[in-house]
Amino acid sequence: MTSFVGRRQEAAEVVRALDGSRLVTLTGVGGVGKTRLALRVARGLRARFPGGIWFVELSSVRKPELLGQAICSALQVPGKAGLTADAALREFLASRRSLLVLDTCEHLVESAAPLVGGLLEATPELRIMVTSRRVLGVAGESTYQVQPLPIDERSQGAAGGEHPEAVTLFADRAASLMPGFVPTPEVALLCRRLDGIPLAIELAATRLRTLSFDQIMGRIEDRFGLLSGCTRTPVRRHRTLRMAIGWSHELCEPVERMLWARLSIFTGDFDLTAAQEVCADPDSGGGVRREDVEDVLLRLVDKSIVHRAVSGRAVRFRMLDTMREYGGEWLRRLGLERETRRRHRDHYLALARRFDREWFGPAQVDWHTRMTHELPNLRAALDFSLGDPAEHAAGVEMAGRLAYLWMACGFVSDGRRYLRAALSHAPDVPPGAGVNRALWVGAWLADVQGDLDQANDLATECMTRSFSELDRASAGWATACCATTGMRWGYLPESLGMFERARRTHEDGGDLGAGLATALVGEAYVLARLGRREEALARLRRHRSLCDSLGDIWMRSSGDWVRGFIELEEGDAASAARFFRASLRAKHLLRDSLGMATAVSALAAAAARRRDMERAARLLGVGELIELSFGLRVSISPPDDVREATEDLARTGLGAAAFTAAFQSGRTLDVETAVAYALEPPPPVPAGADGTTARTDD
């Protein structure tokens, strides 16, 4: 059998931790490799500890009062009359420069903490390394969170054909059963499904005795049944993945088990408020009281059931899939899954309503960050609601309430999928604003993806329903969508009339925030296209005032784009580019994919007007990259005639081959690099290239 080594970087980090602290605790989920990492570190430190390195495996010690005796036995400390085991250990280690490794301490923390503290106080040359799913809480303790094995090359810095560590482990174990086994790309997929947990990967590999790799892949969804009863590992808790995680479950108090089960309803990470809202018993006499959730949650963190992560000012929590699925099994056994899913949905529906109310204001960047973090749970709540006839009404409302997440934050494809599902259930939902809103949001998203017939049909239906029900906000949005679709079809005068009607509808009891701003900027743009510059600028001044008064940057940046278009039509490419870059900065902050694509393509037009054809061609490629990356229709903006003129100018100026090369150089960038390039002020225009002296755009 070949030997998997791995964990080089982690081992070095633990050694550094031991250099700075006399007590280092390796924490992590069951089966993640804490023991193996500790052994690797210990083997590499033999020369530094002439007094000896002792490894003490404690999983078999079930009674806390026997801990000291078990360590004495492992170290072969002779007993002395009148000395307790703890005292005998202190005396034995007092003058030795030693490393003591205590493996699997989570079930003995209450007795291990005072013992370890006493040893460190009495033996100044002693270092102690502990593996435990719970920290000891001893003064001076340093903790190291052991993560799952890397699954892709970038996460571990592999080079030169070196496989990621998770794949190497599987291949190593597989080769012991099937000599000559060579890992394929599907091995990485299997390892990713198993969260990179070494125990799970090893147990899966052992199934090659009886199953082909394809059969393992086909059955991997039922990972717990697949991996049961298939190992000869001597330690009982390592016999199966279920038992490895069950070991953690056994160590939990009943209230901790209940919270673990209910937390399994979350997908991805979550915050404390969500845990309290979803997991606390509504009846104060139940198993998990709201006021106890934080304390119990932190106890689960200490036991490595839940991971705690700090992102900026936010503290969030998550479980690995394996831990979540184990908790989910218990939730189903308890008959609480449906109730908990409904409470989870209700929490995220309330969040969606608040997001909808507060989006058009000064906290848009914060809301973007928050809702992007919450997207996995929002999806889960939508999937539950739209998949259950009894919950369709809530699902339809929720899909519509997330309009700005879909439209303004780069999730157009997600939104389109959920709105299609929601609208398919609309006939079963009682009439009202929920359906109307879903109709206009679905119309906008269809328009963005170039499905103009569908967009027009949905917007028209929404207008009919909304005006008859006096739902003026939905009526205004639907009217603006009809205007946008008409504009794409080339009906500019008709489109202007629709935008004006949308504005008046919002002014008369509709949406006085984003809805009114959208109608105003639409009016301004069409007026500019019709050559009515002063009227367009008047609409933009009102639009800018509205956005500034409420702290909005999303729609304000759309106004910047229209102002740039006006400057471009007036022949001032430098001024136009400044407005386009201002628009792109804000759109990029919010990941507004349509706005980003629009601004980048407009910058291409400005570059072409400045006779910088190579930059124009490259920016056209960047614009297409963004459109394709976010599921938009290619060539939706700027207006197709402007884009076509830009492409014609650049192709003529460069020649077909050079144009294609420059276009592809932009098309093949990653999105972040591409946007950074677009935001760079262009180099000075050579004197005389456009009939002027040399200058830059800024």
N, C-alpha and C positions, 0 to 999 in steps of 0.2 A: 504494500500500500504506500503510495506517495505521501509526502508530508506537506500540508498547507501551512505556510508561515503567516504572511499577512500582518496587518496592524503595525507596520513599521512606524508610521507617523504618530499614531496614538501612543505607542510604547514610548517614543521619545518625549511626548508631552507629559506622560505620567512620570517619567524619570525627572523631568524638570519640576513637576509638582512636588516630588519627594525631596528635591534639593531645597525647596522653599518651605516645606511643611513636614513636620515629623509624623503627621497622620494624614493619609490620603485615602478617601473612600471612593471606590469605583461603583457608580450606580447605573442602573439601566434595567430595561425590561427583561423578564426571564428568557433565556436562550439567546441573548444578544452577544454573548461572548465575554462577559466580565471575567470569568475564571481563566479562560485562555489568555486574555490580555495580561492578567496578573501574573500568570506563570511565565509568559514571555518576558515581562519586565524583570521578574525575579531572576530568571536565568542570565539575563544580561548584566546583573549587578553583583555577581558572586565576588568579584575582586574587590568591590568596595566595602564588603561587610565580612571582615575576617572572623568576626564572632559568630557567623553562621546566618543562614537564611532558612526559616522554617515555614512550611506551608501547612495550615491546619484547616481541614475540611469539616465544616460544622453542620451540614445539612441533617446528619443523623442525630444531632443533639436536640432532643425534644423538650428537655426540662431546663429552664434557665439556670437553676441552681447548680447544674452540673457543668456549666461552661468552663469555669476555671480548671476543673479536674480534667476535662477533655483536652484543654491546651497543654496542661502538664504532661498528660499521657503522650501527646504527639511530640513534645520536646524531650521526652524521657527525663523529666525533672524528678529526682528522687523525693519521696515524701519525707517530711520531718515532723517529729512529734511536736505538738503545740503550734504548728503553723498551718494556716488555711492554705488552700490551693493558690489563692490570689497572692498571698504573702510569699509562698514558695516561688512563684513565678517572678515576683519582683526581686527577690534575692538572687535567683539564678541569672537574671538578665542584667543585673545592676551594673556590672563592669564590662559588659560585652557591647561591641559595636555590631549590632544585629538588625536584621529585617524580619519582622514577623508578619506573615500573610494570613489573615483570617478570612476564609472563604465561606460565603453564604451565611450572613449574619442577620438577615432581615427579621427572622423569627425570634432573635435573641437580643434585640436592640436594648431592651430595658436592663438586661444584665451586662451586656457587652460594653455599654457606654461607661459605667463606673469602673469596670475592670480596666478598660483601655486607658481611661483618664488616669487611674492610679499607676499603671505601668509607665506611662509617659512622664509622670511627675517623679517617679522613683528611679528611672533609668535614662539618664540624659543622652546616651549614645544610641538609644533604640529608635528605629523607624518602624511604623506599622502601616501596612496596606490592607484595606478591608474591601471585600466585595459584598454588596448588599443592595437590595432594592429600596432600602430606607437609609437615610443618613443617620449617623449616631448622635449628632448634636453635641459633640465634645468640643470644648474650647480649642481653637486653633485648627480644627478639622478643615481640610481642603477636599472638595468633591470634584470628581471627574465623571462626566456623563458619557457613558460608552454608547456610541451610535451604531446603528446597523451598518453592515459592510457596504462600501461604495458599489454602485451598480453600473454607472457609466464612466467612461474614461475621464471626463472633465472633472468629476467629483473627487477623483483621487490623483489626477495629474499623470495618468498612465501615458506612456509614450512607446514608440517603436514596436507596436504590435502587442504590447503587454495587455493582458486581459484585466478587467476590473476584478477586485478581490472577491466579490460575491460569485462571479462566474468562475474564477479560479478555484474557489472552494468546491463548488458543485462538480467541476471537471475533475478535481483531485479525487473526490469520493467516488465519482462515476467510474474513473479509470481503474479503481481498485476492484470494481465489479465487472467492468467491460474494458479490458486492456486495449489501448489504442483509441479510447473515446476522445473525440475532438469537439469542443464546444461550438455550437452554431449561434446565430443571433437570437434564436428562440430561447436559449438558455438565459440570456439576460432578461427576457420577458418573464420567464418563470421566476427568476430571482426577484424581479421587481414586484411581482404579485405576492411574493412571500416577504416583502418589506426589507429584504436584505438581512433578515435575522439568521445568523449562522445555524442555530439549532434547526429551524424550519428547513433551511436549504439542505443540511446534511440528511435530515429525515426523508426529504423528498428524493434525494439521490439514492437512498437505500431501496426505494421502490423499484429501481431499475432491475432488481432481482426478479421481479414478477411482471413488470409492465414495461412497455416500450416508452421512449420519451414522448412520442405523440399521444400515447394514452395518458401519461401523467399530465400533459398540457390540457387534454380534454377533460380531465377530472379535477383540475386544480381549484375550481370554484368551491368545491367541497373539501377545502384543505384539511379541516379537522378530521373528517372521516378518512381521507386519503392517508394521513400521516399517523394514524393510530396503530399501535401494536407492531411497529416495524423497526425496532432497534434493539441492539444488545448492550447499549450503554449501561454500565453497572449501577449508576446512581439512579434511584427509583424515579426521581422527578424528571429525569431526562428521557424516559421511555417513549414519551410521545409529546407532541407540541401541546396537546390538550392538557396533559399532566403538568407540563412546564408552566403554562399559564395558570392552571388550576392551583399550583403551589402558591402563587400570589393570591389567588382567590381565598384559599384556606386561611391566609394570614390576616384577612380583613375582618373587621367587626361587621355585624349585620347591617348597620347603617351605611358602612362603606361599600358593602356589596350592592345594596340597593342603589346608591348613587352611581356606582360603576355601571350597573345595568342601565340606568336611565341616561347616563352620559353617552352610552353607545348609540343613542339616537342622533347625535351630532355627526355631521360629515365634515371632515377638516377640523379647523380649530374653532374655538368659541371663547367668549369672555365670561367673567363671573356673573354678570347680570343675566346672561342667557341661561347659565346653569341654574341660577336661582329661580328664574321664571319657569323654566321647563321641568326641572327636576324636583322642586320642593312640593311636598304634599299640600294640596289646598286646605285640607283639614289639619289644623295645628297638632292634632293628636296622632297624625300619621307617622310613617317611618322616617321621613327626612323633613325636618322643619326648615323653613326659609332661612331663619337666623343661624342655622347650623351648617348650611351648605358650604360656606367659605371654609370653615374649619375642616369639614370632612373632605372637601376637595383638596386642600393642602396636605391632608394626611395621605390621600391617594398619590399626590405628587411625591411625597417622601418615600412611598413604597414603589415608585417608578411605574405605577399603573397609568398615571397621567403625566404628561410632560408640560412644563411651564416655559413660556418663551416671552421675552420682552421685545417689543418692536416699537421703537420710539418711546412714546408715553404710554403705550397700550400694553397691558399684560394679558396674554391669551394662553389657552390650554388646548392640548390635543392628545389623542391616543393613537397609537399605531393601529393599522387595520386589524391585526391579529387580536389585539386586546379588545378592540371595539366589537369584533364579531363574537368573541367569547361573552362579553357583556350582553350583546344582543340575544344570544341564546337564552341567557337567564331571564331577560326581559320577556321573551316569548313564553318561557315556562311559567312565569308569574302571571301571564295573561294581561300584561300592561302595555304591550307594544302599541296598539291602536290609540289608546288614551294618551300615551306619551308622544306619539307622532302628531296627534292633533294639537297638543300643547306646544310642541315644537313649531308647528305651522302657525299657530296663533301668535306666538312670539315674533316670528319673522314677518308675518303679515302686518303686525303692529309696527315693526321696524320699517317696512316698505311704505306704510302710510305716513310715518314721520319723515322719511326720506323724501317722499313726494311733496310734503308741505314745505320742507326747509331747503330743498335743492336750490331754488332761485334766490340765492342770498350769498353772504360772505364766506360760507364754510364749504364751498364746492370741492376744493381740493381735499379737505378732511373727509367729506362724504364719499368722494371717489375712493379714497384709501380704505375707509370703513367698509363700503359695500363690496369692494373687490375682495377684501378678506372674507366677507360673509357669503360670497357667491356660492361656494359648495353647499352651505346650509340653505340658502335661498333656492337653489336648484332642488335640493331634497324636499323642501316644503312644497314647491310647485309640483314636483313629480307625485308626491303623495296626494295633493289636492286634485290634480287633473287626472289621476288614475283611479279615483274613487267617486262614483256618481253622487254619493251623499255630500261630497266636499267640493263639487265643481264650482259652485258659486264663489267660494273663497279663492279657488284657483284662478278663475277669470278675473276677479278683482285684483289679486296679487300680480298677475302678469301685466295688467294695465298700470298698476301703481309703480311698477319698476320702469316706467317709460324712459326716464332720464338715464338709468343705468344702461339700457339698451341703446338709446339714441346718442348719449353724450359721453359715454365712458368706454366705448370700443367693443361692446358686446352685441353687435348687430345680429350676427348669426344665431346666437343664443336666444335673443329676443324674438327673432322671426319664428324660430322653432316653437317657443312657448306660446306665442300669440296664435300661431296656427292651431295648436292643440286646444288653447282656450276657446277660440272662436268656433271650433268644431263642437264644443259643448254649449255654445251660447243658446241654442234652442231649448235646452233643458234648464236654463237659468232664468229666474224671474226678471222681468224688464227692469231697467234702471241704469244708473250711471256706470256700474261696473262693466256692463256689456258695451255701452257707448264708448267708454274710454278704451276698452280693448280693441274696438273697431278702429278708432283713429290712430292708436299706437301701431296696430297691425298695418294700417295704410301707410304710415310714415316709413316703417321698416321695409315694406314691399317696394316703395318708391326708391329708397336708398339702394336696394339690391337690384334695381332696374326692372322690376316686375310691375310696369306701369299700369297695365290693364287691371291687375289685382288691386293695386293701390287705389285706382280710381273707383273701382267697384266698392271697396270697403269704405272709402271716404264718403261716397255718395250715400251708401246705406246709413252711415253714421249721421250724416247731415239730416236725412229724412227722419230718423228716429229722434235725434237730439232736439231739433227745432220743435217737433211735435210734443216732446216731453219737457220743453223749456230748460233743457240742459245746455245752457249757453256756452259753457266752457268747452264741452265736447263739440258743439256745433262750430265754434270758432276754430278749433284745431282741425276739424275735418275740412272746413272750408279752405283753410290755409294749405292743407295737403292737396286738395283738388287744384288749387292755384299752382303749387309746385309741379304737380304732374303735368298740368297744362303747359307750364313754362318749358318743361323738358320736351314736350311735343311741338313746341314752337309757337304756341298761341299766346303771344305776349300781351296784346291788349286785353284779351279775355282773362288772362292770368292776373293782370293788374286789378281788374274789377273784382276778382275773387279775393285777392289780398285785402283790398279796401273793405270788402264785406266782412272778412274775418276780423279786421281791426275794429270795425264798428260793433261787431257781435261781442268781442271781448270787452270793449268799453262799456257796453250795456249789460253788465252783469256776468261777464265771462271770466276768463283767466287774466287778471291784471298784471301778472308777472311774466313768466316765460311765454305764455300764449300771445299776449300783446306784443312782447318784444319780437317774437317770431314773425308776426304779421307785419310789424313796422319794417324789419330788415328785409322781408320779402318785397314789400312795396318799394323800398328804396332801390333794391337791386333791379326790379323790372323797370322802374322809372329811368334808371341809369341806362339800361339796355335800349330804352326807347329814346335816349338822347335828352331827357328832361333833367339835366344835371342839378339845377337849383332846387327843384322839388325833391329830388333824391337826397340832397344834402340836408334839406329841412327834416325829412323823415329820420335821417341818421342822427341829427342833433337831438331829436326827441328820444330816439332809441338809446343813445349814449347816456342821456340824462336818466332815463328809467333804469338802465343797468347799473349806473354808478350809484344811484340813490339806494339800491338794494344790495350792493356789493357783489353783483354778478360778474363773472369773467367769461362764462360760457357763451352767452349770446352777445356780449360786448365784443368778443373776438370775431364773431360773425360780422358784426358791423365794421370792424377793422378791415375784414376781407372785402366787403363791398366798397369801402372807401378806397382801398387799394385798386380795385377794378376801375373806379371812376378816374383815379389819377393815371392809371395805365391808358385809358381811353383818351385822356387829355394829352398824352405824350410824355408824361413825367415818370419814366420807368424807375428812377431812383427813389422817388417818394412812394411810388406804388410798392416797391420791394420792402420798404420800411414797414408799411402797413401789413403786408403779407407776412413778414417775419413776426410782427407782434401777434398776429392772429395765430400763427403756427405755435408760438411759445405757449400760449394759453391752451390751445387745443391739445398740445402734447402733454401738458400737465394733467389734463383730464382723460387722456387717451381717447379723445373724440376722433374716431377713425375717419369719418366723413370730412370733418373740419381739417384734419391733418392732410388728407389727400387733396382737398380743395386748395389749401394754402400752398402746398408744395408745387402743384401743377401751375398755380398762378405765378409762383416765383420763377418757374420755367418760362412763362410768357414774358415776364419782366426781363429775364436774362436775354431772351431772343431779341427783345426791343433794344437792348443795349449792345447787340451784336456779339454777345458772348455765347456762341452757338454750342460749344462743347459743354458748357455748364447747363445750358437749356436742355440739351439732349439727355444729360445725366439726370437732371431733375425730373424730366418726363419719366425716366426709368424708375426713379424713387417714388414718384406718384403712383405708378402702376404697382410697384412693390407693396405700398401701403394698402392700396385697394384690394389686392389679392390676399394680403396677410389677414385682413379683417373681414373678408367675405363681402366686399362691396362690388358693384358692377364697374368694370373698367370703363374709363372715359365718361364718368358721370359729371365731372366738374374739372376745371371751369367749363363754361358752355362749350359744347362740342366744336362749334365753329372757331372759337378762340384757341382751343387745344389743337385743332387741325391746322390752324394758321401757324401756331408755334412749331408744330412738327414739320410743316412744309418749309418754314424759314430755316430751321436747324438742319434739316436734311439737305436743302439746297446749299447752305453755307458750308457744310462739312463734307458733303458727298455721302453716298449711301453707306459705304463701308465704315467710315469714321463715325457717322451718326449711329449706326448699329452698335459699334464698339462702345461709344460713350453711353448710349442708352442702357446697354447690358451692364456696364460698370456700376450704374445706379441701381439697376434692377436686381443685382445679385448681392447687394449689401444686406446686413441685418438692419432691422427697423431703427434701432437706436443710433447706429452709426449713420444711417441715411438721414435721419432727422437732424443730427448734429451737423452734417454737411450742409443741409438746406439752410440751417440757421446761421452759418458762417457768412459774414459780409463778403461779397465777391471782391476779387482784386480790382484795382483801378482799370477803368476803360482806357485803352491806349489813345493817345491824342489823335484826333481826327477820325477814329474808328466809327464814331456816330455823329461826326460833324461838330464835336465839342472839344474843349481842352480836357486833359486827363483829370479824372475824379473817381471817387468811390461812391457807393450808394449812400454812405452815412456821412 
